[in-house]
Amino acid sequence: MYLLENPVLQRELLVNLRTARAFLLLLAYQMLLAAIVYFAWPQVERLDLSADQEAARRLFDLFFLGQFVLASLMAPSFASGTLTGEKERKTYEMLLASPLKPGAIVLGKLLASLAHLALLIFTSLPIVMLCLPLGGVSLYELLAAYAILMVAVATFGMISVACSSFFARTASSLVVSYLLILPIALAGAFVWQMLGQNGGLRLIVLLMTVPAAAAATILLLSLYTARTLLYPHDVGSEGKDVVDLEKEAREAVGLVIQRDQFPDRLFAPPKRTQLLDDHKNPVYDKEIHSEIFAQGTLMLRLVIQISMFLAIPLMAVCLYFKPQYAPLYMAYVILFNILVGPVFSAGSITSERERETLDLLLTTEISPWMILSGKLIAGFRVSSVLTGFLLWPLLLACVMVPYYWTNWTSVLAYLSVILITCITTSMLALFCSVLFRKTSHSLMCTYLVIIALFCGTLAFDYFAQLAFTPAVETAVVDYTSASNTEPEPPPITMVAEVSRQLTLISPFSALWDVPLKVDLDGATDNPGDWYRFSIFMGLTIGMNAVMFGVMVWLFRTRWRVSY
């Protein structure tokens, strides 16, 4: 009932692992790892294992950290919709009415959601083992690292399943899962790097702490999720498509959103009591007053509380004690917007398709430009205000810390990067919502594109600099010694140069391109590059303009309006 004869597990495995998307994802993942091994392999005829063990260890750390970060990003996308998907498909009550025990349902959903991710990790093991001949890493160290990786994946999946049992929508479950998992993942990556000089000690410490902590977390969350299924608080969800916000405010515990007071009314305006004025955008008014908050404000309250709790220590260190690390706090603000921003726009058009009201909307006198701009501004308003809650420490630091008085242009540059990122995340989410038919697919694609543009380019540049820079220096030396002419850059330098240029689209790279002087005598810890910063702003603005123009054109041509 729990494992071998679990119908939930069998059904989910058959549905998830037999899709064409699963095979394409596995193929792309294997090709990416194979390409990394091929390009990172030492480009020499004879390899001195005693001299190149440090390079081999760096390559192993790169593989492990890369897969660890990917697992932390992919686990919520696979597991956060396990139970909310049942609620959205109106099959949640039927599942609870079955003779299955709650523990069997939880175990089946957890194993099925992580089976595909575990398959990706295990199939990468033979490719990574090709690095063993380089030396520096033992077979036992490699196997122990993969065991720790699987334990972490199981923990992240259980956190996502617990969030899925608590919320009614996949979008809410996904955002809260990311907010809980990413700090744990970043702390784990930091500990792995900090203990990297002694591989044996690192594995001993991790093997003694990680499995025990993970087992306790999985056990407690599984008991909570099973109890939630045994005593469900949201049975009869057909009658709860719209939440009474006044009743929710009276029953809320902790942070309460007062929609008629500042600053709550900026992102959660109160109900309209008067008729809409002429020449106003009715789509925007409908989105900001009813559509976004139809499922209540629970997700917003949790997001605000969790994000502020995580921001307090980071704010104290990066803005006050060590101002030279101010870009790190700005990166945290951008990361928060990346997680939260798409939620309010990824379902703007797909929800109309799912309700089969999109063709009716386009038959009205409202122009496609007004429809898209209304939905875009509504989602941007909520995400930007929530992101702005994390910016008040920066404004307070500008008053209290003298270092920022002479860096007011840098502060404005930080704010402009955050603003343009808020617009970009909302625009990408709306663009994916236009292309897809389901909100879940739109949201997943949005996160995938954002991670590829904002984080993937940085990861590729890091790998290129790590893998190709030594080879470039050797090639230049060999070419210079063999010829008396002016040496030309070898072809391999093009990879490092291209990877450097790709980072122009990432807001994280733009933050470090902003010069920052932290000493009153004029010494500059971060010289920055205003030219690269201006290119980032121009590219991002141009990309947003192109996406909005394409969406307007698709609406005018009535693309994928009706089924």
Secondary structure per residue as TSV (DSSP state, phi and psi in degrees):
chain	resnum	aa	ss	phi	psi
A	1	M	-	360.0	-36.5
A	2	Y	-	-86.8	-36.4
A	3	L	S	-130.0	-63.2
A	4	L	T	-71.3	-35.3
A	5	E	T	-117.8	38.0
A	6	N	-	-88.0	108.2
A	7	P	H	-66.3	-31.0
A	8	V	H	-64.3	-45.8
A	9	L	H	-63.9	-44.7
A	10	Q	H	-64.3	-43.0
A	11	R	H	-65.9	-44.4
A	12	E	H	-66.1	-38.4
A	13	L	H	-65.1	-42.3
A	14	L	H	-64.3	-39.0
A	15	V	H	-73.9	-42.6
A	16	N	H	-80.0	-39.7
A	17	L	H	-88.4	-8.4
A	18	R	T	-100.2	2.8
A	19	T	S	-80.6	153.9
A	20	A	H	-65.3	-29.5
A	21	R	H	-62.7	-34.6
A	22	A	H	-66.9	-42.7
A	23	F	H	-68.9	-38.5
A	24	L	H	-66.2	-39.3
A	25	L	H	-65.2	-41.1
A	26	L	H	-63.8	-41.8
A	27	L	H	-63.7	-45.6
A	28	A	H	-64.2	-38.4
A	29	Y	H	-65.8	-44.0
A	30	Q	H	-67.8	-38.8
A	31	M	H	-65.7	-36.5
A	32	L	H	-65.9	-45.6
A	33	L	H	-65.4	-40.0
A	34	A	H	-63.6	-38.9
A	35	A	H	-66.1	-39.0
A	36	I	H	-63.6	-44.4
A	37	V	H	-63.2	-41.5
A	38	Y	H	-64.2	-47.4
A	39	F	H	-77.0	-27.6
A	40	A	H	-86.8	-7.3
A	41	W	S	-66.3	137.1
A	42	P	-	-56.3	129.2
A	43	Q	-	-91.2	59.0
A	44	V	-	-134.1	155.5
A	45	E	S	-76.4	-37.2
A	46	R	S	-123.8	131.3
A	47	L	-	-110.5	123.4
A	48	D	-	-91.3	103.1
A	49	L	T	-66.4	-30.3
A	50	S	T	-70.9	-25.4
A	51	A	T	-96.1	-22.0
A	52	D	S	-109.6	19.5
A	53	Q	H	-68.9	-32.4
A	54	E	H	-65.2	-40.1
A	55	A	H	-65.1	-38.4
A	56	A	H	-64.9	-39.5
A	57	R	H	-66.2	-38.6
A	58	R	H	-63.0	-39.4
A	59	L	H	-64.5	-40.8
A	60	F	H	-64.0	-44.4
A	61	D	H	-61.7	-37.9
A	62	L	H	-62.9	-44.2
A	63	F	H	-62.7	-48.3
A	64	F	H	-65.4	-47.8
A	65	L	H	-64.5	-37.5
A	66	G	H	-62.0	-45.9
A	67	Q	H	-69.9	-33.4
A	68	F	H	-65.3	-44.1
A	69	V	H	-66.6	-42.7
A	70	L	H	-61.5	-41.1
A	71	A	H	-64.3	-40.9
A	72	S	H	-66.4	-27.7
A	73	L	H	-84.7	-31.8
A	74	M	H	-89.0	-27.9
A	75	A	H	-58.2	-47.1
A	76	P	H	-62.7	-35.2
A	77	S	H	-66.0	-29.0
A	78	F	H	-85.3	-34.0
A	79	A	H	-105.1	-21.2
A	80	S	T	-72.5	-12.8
A	81	G	T	-107.2	13.7
A	82	T	T	-65.1	-46.5
A	83	L	T	-98.5	-33.5
A	84	T	H	-66.2	-30.4
A	85	G	H	-62.3	-37.7
A	86	E	H	-64.5	-39.4
A	87	K	H	-67.1	-40.7
A	88	E	H	-70.5	-30.1
A	89	R	T	-87.4	2.5
A	90	K	T	63.1	32.4
A	91	T	-	-115.3	7.2
A	92	Y	H	-65.1	-44.7
A	93	E	H	-66.7	-35.2
A	94	M	H	-65.5	-37.7
A	95	L	H	-66.3	-40.5
A	96	L	H	-69.7	-27.7
A	97	A	H	-81.0	-7.8
A	98	S	S	-73.4	162.6
A	99	P	S	-75.1	3.2
A	100	L	-	-69.2	140.8
A	101	K	-	-75.1	150.0
A	102	P	H	-57.4	-37.9
A	103	G	H	-63.4	-36.3
A	104	A	H	-67.9	-37.9
A	105	I	H	-65.3	-45.4
A	106	V	H	-62.8	-46.5
A	107	L	H	-64.3	-41.3
A	108	G	H	-64.5	-44.4
A	109	K	H	-64.0	-41.2
A	110	L	H	-65.8	-50.4
A	111	L	H	-65.8	-39.2
A	112	A	H	-67.6	-38.9
A	113	S	H	-69.6	-30.4
A	114	L	H	-97.0	-3.6
A	115	A	H	-63.0	-42.2
A	116	H	H	-67.2	-41.4
A	117	L	H	-66.8	-40.1
A	118	A	H	-63.9	-36.5
A	119	L	H	-62.6	-41.4
A	120	L	H	-61.6	-42.2
A	121	I	H	-68.3	-44.0
A	122	F	H	-68.0	-37.7
A	123	T	H	-70.2	-16.8
A	124	S	T	-82.8	-12.5
A	125	L	H	-61.6	-44.9
A	126	P	H	-60.9	-35.7
A	127	I	H	-69.1	-42.1
A	128	V	H	-67.3	-31.9
A	129	M	G	-66.8	-15.5
A	130	L	G	-65.2	-19.3
A	131	C	G	-80.3	-11.6
A	132	L	G	-61.8	-37.1
A	133	P	G	-61.5	-16.8
A	134	L	G	-73.3	-15.8
A	135	G	S	84.0	176.7
A	136	G	S	86.5	-19.2
A	137	V	S	-135.9	130.8
A	138	S	-	-90.0	163.4
A	139	L	H	-64.5	-39.1
A	140	Y	H	-65.9	-36.4
A	141	E	H	-66.0	-39.2
A	142	L	H	-65.7	-46.2
A	143	L	H	-65.7	-39.0
A	144	A	H	-64.7	-38.9
A	145	A	H	-63.0	-40.3
A	146	Y	H	-69.1	-34.6
A	147	A	H	-63.3	-42.4
A	148	I	H	-63.6	-38.0
A	149	L	H	-63.7	-42.8
A	150	M	H	-67.3	-37.1
A	151	V	H	-63.8	-41.6
A	152	A	H	-64.3	-40.2
A	153	V	H	-63.1	-42.1
A	154	A	H	-62.1	-40.0
A	155	T	H	-65.6	-46.0
A	156	F	H	-62.7	-38.9
A	157	G	H	-65.0	-39.3
A	158	M	H	-67.0	-37.4
A	159	I	H	-60.9	-42.2
A	160	S	H	-67.9	-39.9
A	161	V	H	-64.8	-39.6
A	162	A	H	-62.8	-42.1
A	163	C	H	-64.6	-34.8
A	164	S	H	-66.5	-31.1
A	165	S	H	-77.0	-19.2
A	166	F	H	-89.5	-33.1
A	167	F	-	-103.0	167.0
A	168	A	S	-100.8	-16.4
A	169	R	S	-123.6	146.3
A	170	T	H	-64.3	-36.5
A	171	A	H	-61.6	-44.7
A	172	S	H	-65.1	-43.6
A	173	S	H	-62.6	-39.2
A	174	L	H	-66.4	-44.5
A	175	V	H	-64.6	-47.9
A	176	V	H	-65.6	-35.2
A	177	S	H	-61.7	-44.6
A	178	Y	H	-63.1	-41.5
A	179	L	H	-63.9	-31.3
A	180	L	H	-83.7	-33.6
A	181	I	H	-84.6	-41.2
A	182	L	H	-60.0	-43.4
A	183	P	H	-59.2	-38.5
A	184	I	H	-65.7	-41.8
A	185	A	H	-65.6	-42.2
A	186	L	H	-66.0	-39.3
A	187	A	H	-64.9	-40.0
A	188	G	H	-64.5	-41.6
A	189	A	H	-64.7	-36.6
A	190	F	H	-65.6	-43.3
A	191	V	H	-64.9	-39.5
A	192	W	H	-61.4	-44.2
A	193	Q	H	-70.7	-36.7
A	194	M	H	-65.8	-34.8
A	195	L	T	-96.8	18.4
A	196	G	T	-70.0	-21.1
A	197	Q	T	-71.1	-24.5
A	198	N	-	-126.6	94.9
A	199	G	H	-63.3	-38.1
A	200	G	H	-65.4	-45.3
A	201	L	H	-64.1	-38.4
A	202	R	H	-61.2	-45.4
A	203	L	H	-69.1	-37.0
A	204	I	H	-63.0	-45.5
A	205	V	H	-63.5	-44.8
A	206	L	H	-70.3	-40.0
A	207	L	H	-68.2	-25.3
A	208	M	H	-84.1	-21.6
A	209	T	H	-111.7	-44.1
A	210	V	H	-65.1	-49.9
A	211	P	H	-60.7	-40.6
A	212	A	H	-65.7	-45.3
A	213	A	H	-65.1	-39.5
A	214	A	H	-66.8	-41.9
A	215	A	H	-62.8	-41.5
A	216	A	H	-65.3	-42.2
A	217	T	H	-64.6	-45.3
A	218	I	H	-64.0	-41.2
A	219	L	H	-64.2	-46.9
A	220	L	H	-65.4	-43.3
A	221	L	H	-69.9	-34.8
A	222	S	H	-67.0	-39.0
A	223	L	H	-64.9	-40.6
A	224	Y	H	-63.7	-44.8
A	225	T	H	-66.0	-41.2
A	226	A	H	-63.6	-39.1
A	227	R	H	-67.2	-36.5
A	228	T	H	-63.0	-37.7
A	229	L	H	-72.5	-34.4
A	230	L	H	-72.2	-36.9
A	231	Y	S	-123.6	73.2
A	232	P	-	-69.5	141.2
A	233	H	S	-98.0	-5.4
A	234	D	-	-127.1	30.6
A	235	V	-	-69.6	142.7
A	236	G	-	81.9	40.6
A	237	S	G	-68.0	-14.7
A	238	E	G	-61.4	-28.5
A	239	G	G	-93.6	7.7
A	240	K	G	-123.4	33.5
A	241	D	S	-67.2	-27.3
A	242	V	S	-124.5	130.2
A	243	V	-	-96.4	137.3
A	244	D	-	-76.1	106.5
A	245	L	H	-67.7	-32.9
A	246	E	H	-67.4	-42.0
A	247	K	H	-66.4	-39.2
A	248	E	H	-63.6	-39.8
A	249	A	H	-64.8	-35.6
A	250	R	H	-71.1	-33.0
A	251	E	H	-94.9	-4.3
A	252	A	-	-68.6	144.3
A	253	V	-	-112.7	131.6
A	254	G	S	93.0	-133.8
A	255	L	-	-66.5	131.2
A	256	V	-	-119.3	131.0
A	257	I	-	-92.8	116.5
A	258	Q	-	-95.8	104.1
A	259	R	T	-71.7	-13.9
A	260	D	T	-101.9	8.1
A	261	Q	S	-121.5	157.3
A	262	F	T	-84.6	139.5
A	263	P	T	-95.8	9.2
A	264	D	H	-63.0	-33.5
A	265	R	H	-70.6	-10.1
A	266	L	H	-69.9	-37.4
A	267	F	H	-111.9	-12.0
A	268	A	S	-137.2	72.2
A	269	P	-	-64.6	151.7
A	270	P	-	-71.1	172.3
A	271	K	-	-64.0	146.2
A	272	R	-	-77.0	130.7
A	273	T	-	-108.8	-5.2
A	274	Q	S	-126.0	164.4
A	275	L	-	-69.1	152.7
A	276	L	-	-70.5	133.5
A	277	D	-	-66.7	156.5
A	278	D	T	-64.8	152.4
A	279	H	T	64.7	16.2
A	280	K	-	-92.9	158.8
A	281	N	-	-86.9	107.8
A	282	P	H	-68.1	-28.0
A	283	V	H	-66.4	-44.9
A	284	Y	H	-62.6	-42.3
A	285	D	H	-64.3	-40.4
A	286	K	H	-68.4	-40.2
A	287	E	I	-66.8	-46.6
A	288	I	I	-76.0	-23.9
A	289	H	I	-98.5	-25.3
A	290	S	I	-134.6	-45.3
A	291	E	I	-65.1	-49.8
A	292	I	T	-65.2	-32.6
A	293	F	T	-107.7	23.7
A	294	A	T	-66.0	-28.4
A	295	Q	T	-98.0	16.5
A	296	G	-	89.8	-176.0
A	297	T	S	-113.6	15.2
A	298	L	H	-60.5	-46.7
A	299	M	H	-61.8	-41.0
A	300	L	H	-63.1	-43.0
A	301	R	H	-64.8	-41.1
A	302	L	H	-67.7	-40.5
A	303	V	H	-62.3	-44.1
A	304	I	H	-64.1	-44.9
A	305	Q	H	-67.5	-43.2
A	306	I	H	-67.4	-44.3
A	307	S	H	-65.4	-40.5
A	308	M	H	-68.5	-36.1
A	309	F	H	-63.3	-40.5
A	310	L	H	-74.8	-26.6
A	311	A	H	-78.2	-25.1
A	312	I	H	-60.3	-53.6
A	313	P	H	-66.9	-38.1
A	314	L	H	-65.8	-37.7
A	315	M	H	-63.4	-44.6
A	316	A	I	-62.5	-40.4
A	317	V	I	-77.0	-49.8
A	318	C	I	-80.3	-27.7
A	319	L	I	-101.3	-26.1
A	320	Y	I	-114.9	-52.3
A	321	F	I	-77.8	-39.3
A	322	K	-	-132.4	81.1
A	323	P	G	-62.9	-19.2
A	324	Q	G	-66.4	-15.1
A	325	Y	G	-100.0	22.7
A	326	A	H	-57.9	-36.6
A	327	P	H	-59.3	-25.5
A	328	L	H	-66.4	-39.8
A	329	Y	H	-69.0	-38.0
A	330	M	H	-62.8	-35.4
A	331	A	H	-64.6	-36.1
A	332	Y	H	-64.6	-40.3
A	333	V	H	-62.8	-42.3
A	334	I	H	-66.6	-40.0
A	335	L	H	-61.8	-38.7
A	336	F	H	-62.2	-43.6
A	337	N	H	-66.5	-34.9
A	338	I	H	-62.0	-37.1
A	339	L	H	-76.2	-39.1
A	340	V	H	-94.8	-38.1
A	341	G	G	-54.6	-48.6
A	342	P	G	-63.2	-23.0
A	343	V	G	-60.7	-36.8
A	344	F	G	-86.4	-4.2
A	345	S	T	-125.3	-19.1
A	346	A	T	-67.5	-21.2
A	347	G	T	-106.6	12.8
A	348	S	T	-62.7	-46.9
A	349	I	T	-96.5	-36.6
A	350	T	H	-63.5	-33.0
A	351	S	H	-64.9	-35.1
A	352	E	H	-66.2	-39.7
A	353	R	H	-66.4	-41.6
A	354	E	H	-65.9	-33.0
A	355	R	T	-87.2	-3.0
A	356	E	T	58.2	42.7
A	357	T	-	-116.5	1.0
A	358	L	H	-67.4	-42.5
A	359	D	H	-66.0	-32.8
A	360	L	H	-68.3	-37.6
A	361	L	H	-64.3	-37.7
A	362	L	H	-77.1	-14.7
A	363	T	T	-84.2	-6.2
A	364	T	S	-78.0	178.0
A	365	E	S	-82.4	-0.1
A	366	I	-	-74.8	127.1
A	367	S	-	-73.6	155.5
A	368	P	H	-56.6	-34.8
A	369	W	H	-64.1	-40.9
A	370	M	H	-69.9	-36.8
A	371	I	H	-62.9	-50.4
A	372	L	H	-69.2	-41.9
A	373	S	H	-66.5	-37.5
A	374	G	H	-64.1	-44.9
A	375	K	H	-68.5	-38.0
A	376	L	H	-66.7	-47.2
A	377	I	H	-66.1	-36.1
A	378	A	H	-63.7	-47.9
A	379	G	H	-65.9	-39.3
A	380	F	H	-65.8	-37.2
A	381	R	H	-62.8	-46.7
A	382	V	H	-67.3	-47.3
A	383	S	H	-66.6	-38.1
A	384	S	H	-70.1	-36.8
A	385	V	H	-68.4	-42.5
A	386	L	H	-62.1	-39.5
A	387	T	H	-67.4	-34.8
A	388	G	H	-64.6	-23.7
A	389	F	T	-61.8	-26.0
A	390	L	T	-87.0	-3.6
A	391	L	T	-94.9	-13.2
A	392	W	H	-62.5	-31.1
A	393	P	H	-62.2	-33.1
A	394	L	H	-67.0	-43.0
A	395	L	H	-65.5	-36.8
A	396	L	H	-67.7	-36.7
A	397	A	H	-66.9	-32.8
A	398	C	H	-63.8	-25.2
A	399	V	H	-88.5	-36.5
A	400	M	H	-92.7	-30.9
A	401	V	-	-101.7	119.9
A	402	P	G	-64.0	-24.2
A	403	Y	G	-59.2	-32.0
A	404	Y	G	-80.7	-13.1
A	405	W	G	-66.5	-37.0
A	406	T	G	-90.0	1.2
A	407	N	G	-119.7	34.5
A	408	W	H	-65.2	-30.5
A	409	T	H	-68.0	-35.7
A	410	S	H	-68.0	-38.8
A	411	V	H	-62.3	-43.1
A	412	L	H	-62.7	-37.0
A	413	A	H	-65.3	-41.0
A	414	Y	H	-59.3	-46.1
A	415	L	H	-63.5	-37.1
A	416	S	H	-68.0	-36.5
A	417	V	H	-64.7	-42.6
A	418	I	H	-66.0	-40.2
A	419	L	H	-63.9	-46.6
A	420	I	H	-68.7	-29.2
A	421	T	H	-69.4	-38.8
A	422	C	H	-60.3	-42.0
A	423	I	H	-66.0	-41.4
A	424	T	H	-66.9	-44.0
A	425	T	H	-63.5	-40.5
A	426	S	H	-67.5	-39.1
A	427	M	H	-67.0	-43.7
A	428	L	H	-63.0	-40.4
A	429	A	H	-64.6	-42.9
A	430	L	H	-65.6	-38.4
A	431	F	H	-63.8	-44.2
A	432	C	H	-66.9	-33.0
A	433	S	H	-65.7	-31.3
A	434	V	H	-71.5	-35.8
A	435	L	H	-79.0	-33.4
A	436	F	-	-103.1	166.5
A	437	R	S	-100.3	-24.3
A	438	K	S	-114.6	143.2
A	439	T	H	-64.9	-39.0
A	440	S	H	-62.4	-42.1
A	441	H	H	-66.0	-39.4
A	442	S	H	-63.8	-43.3
A	443	L	H	-66.6	-43.4
A	444	M	H	-64.2	-42.5
A	445	C	H	-65.2	-36.9
A	446	T	H	-62.0	-47.8
A	447	Y	H	-61.8	-38.9
A	448	L	H	-64.0	-44.8
A	449	V	H	-66.5	-42.8
A	450	I	H	-63.8	-43.4
A	451	I	I	-64.0	-40.1
A	452	A	I	-65.3	-42.2
A	453	L	I	-76.0	-45.9
A	454	F	I	-86.4	-37.9
A	455	C	I	-108.8	-36.2
A	456	G	I	-63.2	-36.8
A	457	T	H	-65.8	-37.8
A	458	L	H	-67.2	-40.9
A	459	A	H	-64.6	-39.8
A	460	F	H	-66.0	-39.1
A	461	D	H	-66.3	-40.9
A	462	Y	H	-61.6	-44.1
A	463	F	H	-65.4	-40.9
A	464	A	H	-64.5	-42.9
A	465	Q	H	-66.3	-35.6
A	466	L	H	-74.0	-38.2
A	467	A	H	-88.2	-33.5
A	468	F	H	-105.2	-20.4
A	469	T	H	-62.4	-46.1
A	470	P	H	-60.9	-38.1
A	471	A	H	-66.8	-35.7
A	472	V	H	-64.7	-46.2
A	473	E	H	-62.2	-40.7
A	474	T	H	-65.2	-41.1
A	475	A	H	-65.2	-39.4
A	476	V	H	-66.1	-41.8
A	477	V	H	-64.1	-44.1
A	478	D	H	-64.4	-39.9
A	479	Y	H	-67.9	-38.0
A	480	T	H	-69.0	-39.1
A	481	S	H	-71.3	-26.7
A	482	A	H	-89.4	-9.5
A	483	S	-	-142.9	147.0
A	484	N	S	-94.2	-1.6
A	485	T	S	-84.8	173.4
A	486	E	-	-66.2	122.1
A	487	P	-	-69.2	137.8
A	488	E	-	-99.3	148.4
A	489	P	-	-61.5	131.9
A	490	P	-	-65.0	161.7
A	491	P	T	-60.5	-25.5
A	492	I	T	-67.6	-20.3
A	493	T	H	-68.0	-20.3
A	494	M	H	-64.3	-32.9
A	495	V	H	-65.4	-47.6
A	496	A	H	-64.4	-37.0
A	497	E	H	-69.3	-42.6
A	498	V	H	-63.7	-42.6
A	499	S	H	-62.1	-35.7
A	500	R	H	-66.6	-39.5
A	501	Q	H	-71.5	-29.9
A	502	L	H	-65.6	-25.5
A	503	T	G	-70.5	-6.9
A	504	L	G	-64.3	-22.2
A	505	I	G	-88.4	-7.2
A	506	S	-	-91.6	129.4
A	507	P	H	-67.6	-25.9
A	508	F	H	-65.8	-39.7
A	509	S	H	-67.7	-36.7
A	510	A	H	-64.5	-32.5
A	511	L	H	-61.8	-40.4
A	512	W	H	-81.2	-10.5
A	513	D	T	-81.6	-7.9
A	514	V	S	-85.2	121.6
A	515	P	-	-63.5	143.1
A	516	L	E	-141.2	118.1
A	517	K	E	-102.1	120.6
A	518	V	-	-108.6	-0.9
A	519	D	S	-114.7	139.6
A	520	L	T	-68.7	-17.8
A	521	D	T	-82.8	1.4
A	522	G	S	98.9	-1.4
A	523	A	-	-67.6	140.0
A	524	T	E	-113.5	115.0
A	525	D	E	-75.0	-37.0
A	526	N	E	-122.1	98.8
A	527	P	-	-65.1	-31.7
A	528	G	-	68.8	-173.5
A	529	D	-	-156.9	99.0
A	530	W	H	-64.7	-28.0
A	531	Y	H	-65.7	-47.6
A	532	R	H	-64.0	-35.7
A	533	F	H	-63.3	-43.6
A	534	S	H	-65.7	-35.3
A	535	I	H	-65.1	-41.0
A	536	F	H	-59.1	-47.0
A	537	M	H	-62.6	-43.0
A	538	G	H	-65.2	-44.0
A	539	L	H	-63.6	-42.3
A	540	T	H	-68.0	-43.9
A	541	I	H	-62.9	-42.7
A	542	G	H	-63.9	-41.0
A	543	M	H	-63.5	-41.7
A	544	N	H	-64.9	-40.3
A	545	A	H	-64.0	-41.1
A	546	V	H	-65.4	-44.4
A	547	M	H	-62.6	-42.1
A	548	F	H	-66.0	-39.7
A	549	G	H	-63.3	-40.1
A	550	V	H	-65.4	-39.8
A	551	M	H	-64.6	-42.3
A	552	V	H	-62.3	-41.3
A	553	W	H	-64.7	-40.7
A	554	L	H	-64.2	-37.7
A	555	F	H	-69.7	-38.4
A	556	R	H	-68.2	-29.2
A	557	T	T	-88.7	4.2
A	558	R	T	55.7	47.4
A	559	W	T	-76.1	123.1
A	560	R	T	54.1	45.7
A	561	V	-	-79.5	-53.8
A	562	S	-	-108.3	158.1
A	563	Y	-	-77.2	360.0
